[in-house]
Amino acid sequence: MDTVYILLIIAGAFIVYSVITWFYQRKILATLTEEQFREGYRKAQLIDVREPNEFEGGHILGARNIPLSQLKNRLREIRPDKPVYLYCQSGMRSGRAATMLHRKGYKELSHLQGGFKKWSGKIKTK
């Protein structure tokens, strides 16, 4: 019986953490439809936070590849005074990237709703 209570507490803590993270990301990050994203990404820093092999398989024209796994070490490549448009494959990694950037002082953060897999615009492949 004690094991059941421990598992319920762990599951409850995970759910609470997930909900808090979700609300925090909604507060610091604008989720843009593809149309809204297209309207503004040329005036912003467009960052693809997927891994290099995903980026080479196809990416939005004009995007720079700074994988989430390298973001902390490559912050100098992103200007804090300009808007930052992020995207990943589905929207999960770009949310985590936005959280990291916000903690480092970046304010104008947006990401593509549904991620690259929902993008229907022009792409570039290597």
PAROMI-140983 format. One record per residue (C-alpha): residue in one letter; residue number from 1; z, x, y. Coordinates in nm, 3 decimals. Last residue first. Example, Ala and Ser with C-alpha at 12.3 -4.5 7.8 and 13.67 -1.06 7.14 Angstrom:
<atoms>
ATOM   dokol   kolmi        zz        xx        yy
ATOM       s       2     0.714     1.367    -0.106
ATOM       a       1     0.780     1.230    -0.450
</atoms>
This chain:
<atoms>
ATOM   dokol   kolmi        zz        xx        yy
ATOM       k     126    -4.788     2.107     2.026
ATOM       t     125    -4.770     1.738     2.106
ATOM       k     124    -4.782     1.568     2.445
ATOM       i     123    -4.706     1.203     2.501
ATOM       k     122    -4.852     0.928     2.714
ATOM       g     121    -4.666     0.600     2.726
ATOM       s     120    -4.537     0.378     2.446
ATOM       w     119    -4.179     0.506     2.432
ATOM       k     118    -3.957     0.309     2.191
ATOM       k     117    -3.915     0.602     1.947
ATOM       f     116    -3.842     0.824     2.246
ATOM       g     115    -3.513     0.653     2.322
ATOM       g     114    -3.417     0.287     2.282
ATOM       q     113    -3.338     0.253     2.651
ATOM       l     112    -3.440     0.571     2.827
ATOM       h     111    -3.158     0.749     3.005
ATOM       s     110    -3.021     0.777     3.355
ATOM       l     109    -2.779     1.012     3.529
ATOM       e     108    -2.735     1.048     3.905
ATOM       k     107    -2.386     1.203     3.926
ATOM       y     106    -2.371     1.550     3.773
ATOM       g     105    -2.027     1.706     3.821
ATOM       k     104    -1.964     1.895     3.496
ATOM       r     103    -1.785     1.596     3.337
ATOM       h     102    -2.092     1.388     3.419
ATOM       l     101    -2.315     1.638     3.239
ATOM       m     100    -2.110     1.617     2.918
ATOM       t      99    -2.104     1.236     2.923
ATOM       a      98    -2.477     1.231     2.996
ATOM       a      97    -2.545     1.455     2.698
ATOM       r      96    -2.345     1.220     2.475
ATOM       g      95    -2.552     0.926     2.596
ATOM       s      94    -2.874     1.126     2.549
ATOM       r      93    -2.765     1.197     2.193
ATOM       m      92    -2.731     0.827     2.108
ATOM       g      91    -3.043     0.692     2.277
ATOM       s      90    -3.285     0.664     1.985
ATOM       q      89    -3.492     0.985     1.965
ATOM       c      88    -3.356     1.156     2.274
ATOM       y      87    -3.394     1.085     2.644
ATOM       l      86    -3.249     1.199     2.971
ATOM       y      85    -3.346     1.142     3.332
ATOM       v      84    -3.146     1.356     3.575
ATOM       p      83    -3.143     1.278     3.947
ATOM       k      82    -3.128     1.582     4.177
ATOM       d      81    -2.826     1.755     4.335
ATOM       p      80    -2.676     1.874     4.004
ATOM       r      79    -2.978     2.094     3.926
ATOM       i      78    -3.034     2.150     3.556
ATOM       e      77    -3.124     2.499     3.427
ATOM       r      76    -2.772     2.626     3.503
ATOM       l      75    -2.641     2.382     3.239
ATOM       r      74    -2.799     2.590     2.960
ATOM       n      73    -2.491     2.696     2.762
ATOM       k      72    -2.339     2.346     2.748
ATOM       l      71    -2.677     2.192     2.672
ATOM       q      70    -2.754     2.402     2.364
ATOM       s      69    -2.661     2.152     2.088
ATOM       l      68    -2.783     1.866     2.308
ATOM       p      67    -3.125     2.027     2.303
ATOM       i      66    -3.276     2.130     2.637
ATOM       n      65    -3.646     2.055     2.606
ATOM       r      64    -3.813     2.001     2.940
ATOM       a      63    -4.018     1.687     2.990
ATOM       g      62    -4.338     1.678     3.195
ATOM       l      61    -4.535     1.461     2.955
ATOM       i      60    -4.303     1.272     2.721
ATOM       h      59    -4.255     1.447     2.388
ATOM       g      58    -4.422     1.488     2.049
ATOM       g      57    -4.368     1.681     1.726
ATOM       e      56    -4.281     1.988     1.932
ATOM       f      55    -3.978     1.805     2.076
ATOM       e      54    -3.857     1.708     1.728
ATOM       n      53    -3.883     2.071     1.612
ATOM       p      52    -3.706     2.186     1.929
ATOM       e      51    -3.399     1.959     1.879
ATOM       r      50    -3.372     1.647     2.092
ATOM       v      49    -3.218     1.651     2.440
ATOM       d      48    -3.545     1.583     2.624
ATOM       i      47    -3.476     1.635     2.994
ATOM       l      46    -3.678     1.491     3.282
ATOM       q      45    -3.547     1.619     3.615
ATOM       a      44    -3.624     1.345     3.864
ATOM       k      43    -3.904     1.231     4.094
ATOM       r      42    -4.152     1.200     3.806
ATOM       y      41    -3.891     1.007     3.604
ATOM       g      40    -3.857     0.722     3.850
ATOM       e      39    -4.113     0.449     3.793
ATOM       r      38    -4.174     0.544     3.429
ATOM       f      37    -3.803     0.497     3.345
ATOM       q      36    -3.800     0.155     3.509
ATOM       e      35    -4.099     0.049     3.296
ATOM       e      34    -3.950     0.197     2.978
ATOM       t      33    -3.626     0.011     3.039
ATOM       l      32    -3.349     0.211     3.197
ATOM       t      31    -2.989     0.263     3.088
ATOM       a      30    -2.795     0.394     3.386
ATOM       l      29    -2.517     0.631     3.286
ATOM       i      28    -2.166     0.681     3.425
ATOM       k      27    -2.017     0.332     3.375
ATOM       r      26    -2.215     0.240     3.065
ATOM       q      25    -2.113     0.573     2.912
ATOM       y      24    -1.745     0.496     2.974
ATOM       f      23    -1.778     0.149     2.821
ATOM       w      22    -1.937     0.292     2.504
ATOM       t      21    -1.682     0.572     2.479
ATOM       i      20    -1.394     0.323     2.506
ATOM       v      19    -1.551     0.103     2.238
ATOM       s      18    -1.607     0.396     2.002
ATOM       y      17    -1.253     0.527     2.048
ATOM       v      16    -1.106     0.182     1.979
ATOM       i      15    -1.321     0.148     1.666
ATOM       f      14    -1.220     0.493     1.542
ATOM       a      13    -0.851     0.420     1.604
ATOM       g      12    -0.880     0.092     1.413
ATOM       a      11    -1.047     0.263     1.116
ATOM       i      10    -0.776     0.531     1.109
ATOM       i       9    -0.500     0.269     1.134
ATOM       l       8    -0.660     0.059     0.860
ATOM       l       7    -0.694     0.366     0.635
ATOM       i       6    -0.327     0.453     0.690
ATOM       y       5    -0.221     0.097     0.619
ATOM       v       4    -0.425     0.088     0.297
ATOM       t       3    -0.277     0.421     0.186
ATOM       d       2     0.075     0.287     0.238
ATOM       m       1     0.000     0.000     0.000
</atoms>
